[in-house]
Amino acid sequence: MTAVQRLAAKPWLWAYVGALAVWLATISFTGGRGGGEVLTAALSFATFSVIVAIGQMYVITLGPGNVDLSIPAAMTLAGAVSMKIMDTQDSMIFIGLLAALACGIAVGVFNYALIRLLRIPPIIATLSSSFIVLSAAISYSRGIRIKPPPLLADFTTAVVAGIPVLALVMVLVTVIMSVVLHRTIYGRTVTAVGQNARAARLAGLPVDLTRFATYVLCGAFAGLNGYLLSGFSGGAALNMGTEYLLASIAVVVIGGTSVAGGFANLPGLWGAAMLLFLLVTMLNTFGFGAGIRLVLTGLIIIGVITLAGGKRVKS
């Protein structure tokens, strides 16, 4: 197999190819104007999708039926709690971060308790918990939008040479989580459970503990995203996580991770997140109506997923 064939076989490649094609189509339509600004904006917004997609990817890798639908609610709770605790004070930034992570972890623990103790399917358990968590966020924040500390706002919106600083930090986190997935006992156990949970259990692997840790990890990333997005957008809002429910799943699937479990792909998350943002930007630039935008978005995503079929786990 040649180098080109090996590269073409990579499931993450098509997400980047799609993102590049969409960006080129956009700047061609505008005569080359604003191409750099579009990329900067795409990186900024893609970063938040990647943060939650990392946690969602680990959960989906556990196998069929595993998905976390409580991400938007966890983000909202974490954002509301952290913003209120910090109360616009720079000196409280670290405490606010710990509070946001604690909220996300608590949601993850609650999710797995429903799944394990009450034997509720993950999709139902996480959807049910999202209503409880969101109600807690509404009650706690009372609809008041508290501004983030200036230092946090400056960090989340900082751009160097057209590249968002937050994106650079999250690229490093993505690399670390890739190493965790492929080079640690925990990561390899996640993959093994997704490929065949029964075989993993018979092999003596801690299946239940691994699932617990994975849902907690997903909750922690959701909490982190709520914290950072609140800083970026000027405060926590009750609807701040809504778009990340389907986005977190779409980014994972388009990025090359198998929905059958047992195979994950971290590099593809960035290409998929960029593709989704640039796709909306392109259709808006072309002046398509909302209905046509939704249809075309769906068709393009289906096309990319088909091309990026990637590795599938055999039963």
C-alpha positions in Angstrom: 0.0 0.0 0.0 1.4 3.4 -1.0 1.7 6.4 1.3 -1.2 8.1 -0.5 -3.4 5.0 0.0 -2.5 4.7 3.6 -3.3 8.3 4.1 -6.6 8.0 2.2 -7.6 5.1 4.5 -7.5 7.3 7.6 -11.0 8.0 8.7 -10.2 11.5 10.0 -8.9 12.7 6.6 -12.2 13.2 5.0 -13.4 15.6 7.8 -10.4 17.8 7.0 -10.9 17.5 3.2 -14.6 18.5 3.7 -13.6 21.5 5.9 -11.0 22.7 3.4 -13.4 22.3 0.4 -16.1 24.3 2.2 -13.7 27.0 3.2 -12.4 27.3 -0.4 -15.9 27.5 -1.7 -16.7 30.3 0.8 -13.7 32.5 0.0 -14.2 31.9 -3.7 -17.7 33.3 -3.4 -16.4 36.4 -1.5 -13.5 36.9 -3.9 -10.9 35.9 -1.3 -12.0 38.5 1.2 -12.2 37.6 4.9 -10.7 34.1 4.5 -8.4 34.5 7.5 -11.1 35.9 9.7 -13.4 33.0 8.8 -10.7 30.5 9.8 -10.1 32.3 13.1 -13.8 32.3 13.9 -14.0 28.6 12.9 -11.1 27.7 15.2 -12.7 29.7 18.1 -16.1 28.0 17.9 -14.7 24.6 16.9 -12.7 24.6 20.2 -15.8 24.4 22.3 -17.3 21.6 20.2 -14.1 19.6 20.5 -14.0 19.9 24.3 -17.3 18.2 24.8 -16.7 15.8 21.8 -13.6 14.4 23.6 -15.7 13.2 26.5 -18.6 12.1 24.3 -16.1 10.2 22.1 -14.8 8.2 25.1 -18.4 7.3 26.1 -19.4 6.3 22.6 -16.3 4.1 22.3 -17.7 2.0 25.2 -20.0 0.4 22.8 -23.6 0.5 21.3 -26.1 2.4 23.4 -23.5 4.4 25.3 -24.1 8.2 24.8 -24.3 11.1 27.1 -27.3 13.4 26.6 -26.7 15.4 29.7 -23.8 17.5 28.3 -25.9 20.7 27.7 -27.3 20.6 31.2 -23.9 19.9 32.8 -22.5 22.8 30.9 -25.2 25.2 32.1 -24.9 24.1 35.7 -21.1 24.4 35.6 -21.2 27.8 34.0 -23.9 29.2 36.4 -22.1 27.9 39.5 -18.6 29.0 38.5 -19.7 32.4 37.4 -21.6 33.0 40.6 -18.7 31.8 42.7 -16.2 34.0 40.9 -18.5 37.0 40.9 -16.3 38.8 38.3 -13.2 38.6 40.5 -9.9 37.5 38.8 -8.6 36.1 42.1 -11.4 33.5 42.1 -10.7 32.1 38.6 -9.0 28.9 39.8 -11.8 28.3 42.4 -14.4 28.8 39.7 -12.6 26.2 37.5 -12.6 23.7 40.3 -16.3 24.4 40.9 -17.1 23.9 37.3 -15.2 20.6 37.1 -16.9 19.5 40.4 -20.3 20.1 38.8 -19.4 18.1 35.7 -18.0 15.2 37.8 -21.1 15.2 40.0 -23.3 14.9 36.9 -21.2 12.1 35.6 -21.4 10.2 38.9 -25.2 10.7 39.0 -25.5 9.5 35.4 -23.6 6.3 36.1 -25.6 5.7 39.3 -28.8 5.7 37.2 -27.2 3.4 34.6 -25.6 0.9 37.1 -27.8 0.9 40.1 -31.2 1.3 38.5 -30.3 -0.5 35.2 -31.6 2.3 33.1 -30.2 2.4 29.5 -27.6 5.2 29.1 -29.5 7.2 26.6 -32.6 7.3 28.9 -30.5 7.8 32.1 -28.5 10.8 30.8 -31.6 12.4 29.2 -33.5 12.1 32.5 -30.7 13.5 34.5 -30.4 16.4 32.2 -33.8 17.7 33.2 -32.9 17.4 36.9 -29.5 19.1 36.4 -31.0 21.9 34.3 -33.7 22.5 36.9 -30.9 22.8 39.5 -29.1 25.3 37.3 -32.2 27.4 36.8 -32.9 27.4 40.5 -29.3 28.3 41.4 -28.8 31.1 38.9 -32.4 32.5 39.0 -32.0 33.6 35.5 -29.3 36.2 36.4 -26.4 36.4 33.9 -23.2 37.1 35.8 -20.3 38.4 33.8 -17.0 36.4 33.9 -13.8 37.8 35.5 -11.9 40.1 33.0 -8.9 37.8 33.0 -10.9 34.7 32.1 -12.7 36.7 29.3 -9.4 37.9 27.9 -7.9 34.4 27.9 -10.9 32.8 26.2 -11.0 35.4 23.5 -7.2 36.0 23.0 -5.9 35.5 19.5 -2.2 35.3 18.5 -1.3 35.5 14.8 -4.9 34.7 13.9 -4.9 31.6 16.1 -7.1 31.6 19.2 -5.0 30.9 22.3 -7.7 28.6 23.7 -7.5 26.5 20.5 -3.8 26.0 21.0 -4.3 24.9 24.6 -7.1 22.4 23.6 -4.9 21.0 20.8 -2.4 20.1 23.5 -5.2 18.6 25.6 -6.4 16.6 22.5 -2.9 15.2 22.2 -2.8 14.2 25.8 -6.2 12.5 25.6 -5.0 10.6 22.6 -2.0 9.3 24.5 -4.4 8.4 27.4 -6.6 6.5 24.9 -3.9 4.6 23.1 -1.0 4.3 25.7 -2.6 3.8 29.1 -4.3 0.8 30.7 -7.5 2.9 31.1 -7.7 3.9 27.5 -7.0 0.4 26.2 -9.7 -0.9 28.5 -12.2 1.5 27.1 -11.4 0.2 23.6 -11.6 -3.4 24.8 -15.0 -2.9 26.5 -16.3 -1.3 23.3 -15.1 -4.2 21.1 -16.5 -6.9 23.4 -17.6 -6.1 26.9 -18.2 -9.8 27.8 -14.7 -10.8 26.6 -13.2 -7.9 28.5 -15.0 -9.0 31.7 -13.8 -12.6 31.3 -10.3 -11.3 30.8 -10.4 -9.7 34.2 -10.7 -6.1 33.0 -12.5 -3.7 35.4 -15.5 -3.1 33.0 -17.8 -1.4 35.5 -15.0 0.9 36.9 -14.0 1.8 33.4 -17.5 2.8 32.4 -17.9 4.8 35.6 -14.6 6.7 35.0 -15.7 7.4 31.4 -19.0 8.9 32.3 -17.3 11.0 35.0 -14.6 12.1 32.4 -17.4 13.2 30.0 -19.1 15.2 32.7 -15.8 16.8 33.6 -15.2 17.9 30.0 -18.8 19.3 29.9 -18.2 21.2 33.1 -14.9 22.6 31.6 -16.7 23.7 28.5 -19.4 25.4 30.4 -16.8 27.3 32.4 -14.8 28.4 29.3 -17.8 29.2 27.1 -19.2 31.4 29.9 -15.9 33.3 29.8 -16.0 33.5 26.0 -19.6 34.6 25.7 -19.8 37.1 28.6 -21.5 34.9 31.2 -23.6 31.8 31.7 -26.9 31.4 30.0 -29.6 28.8 30.4 -29.5 27.8 26.7 -25.8 27.9 26.4 -25.4 24.2 26.0 -28.3 23.5 23.7 -26.4 23.3 20.4 -23.8 21.0 21.8 -26.1 18.1 22.4 -26.2 17.0 18.7 -22.9 18.7 17.9 -21.0 16.6 20.3 -22.3 13.4 18.7 -22.0 14.7 15.1 -18.4 15.8 15.6 -17.5 12.3 17.1 -19.1 10.4 14.2 -17.9 12.7 11.4 -14.4 12.6 13.0 -14.2 8.9 12.3 -15.1 7.2 15.6 -17.2 4.1 15.2 -20.7 4.3 16.6 -20.4 0.5 17.1 -17.8 1.2 19.8 -14.3 -0.1 20.1 -12.6 2.3 17.8 -12.0 6.0 18.5 -10.3 8.8 16.6 -9.2 12.0 18.3 -7.5 13.8 15.4 -10.7 13.8 13.4 -12.6 15.8 16.1 -10.9 19.1 15.0 -11.6 18.5 11.3 -15.3 17.6 12.0 -15.8 20.6 14.3 -14.3 22.9 11.7 -16.4 21.4 9.0 -19.7 21.9 10.9 -18.9 25.6 11.6 -17.6 26.4 8.1 -20.5 24.6 6.5 -23.0 26.9 8.2 -20.8 29.9 7.3 -20.7 28.9 3.7 -24.5 28.4 3.4 -25.1 31.7 5.1 -22.6 33.4 2.7 -24.4 31.9 -0.3 -27.7 33.4 1.1 -29.6 30.1 1.4 -32.8 30.1 3.5 -33.0 28.2 6.8 -34.8 25.2 5.3 -32.4 24.7 2.4 -29.4 25.2 4.8 -30.7 22.3 7.0 -31.2 20.0 4.0 -27.8 20.8 2.5 -26.1 20.5 5.9 -27.6 17.0 6.4 -26.7 15.8 2.9 -23.1 17.0 3.2 -22.7 15.5 6.6 -24.1 12.2 5.3 -21.6 12.3 2.4 -18.6 13.0 4.7 -19.6 10.2 7.1 -20.0 7.8 4.1 -16.5 8.6 2.8 -15.1 8.5 6.3 -16.6 5.1 7.1 -13.3 4.1 8.5 -12.7 1.1 10.7 -15.7 -0.9 11.8 -15.6 -3.3 14.7 -16.7 -6.8 13.8 -19.1 -8.6 16.1 
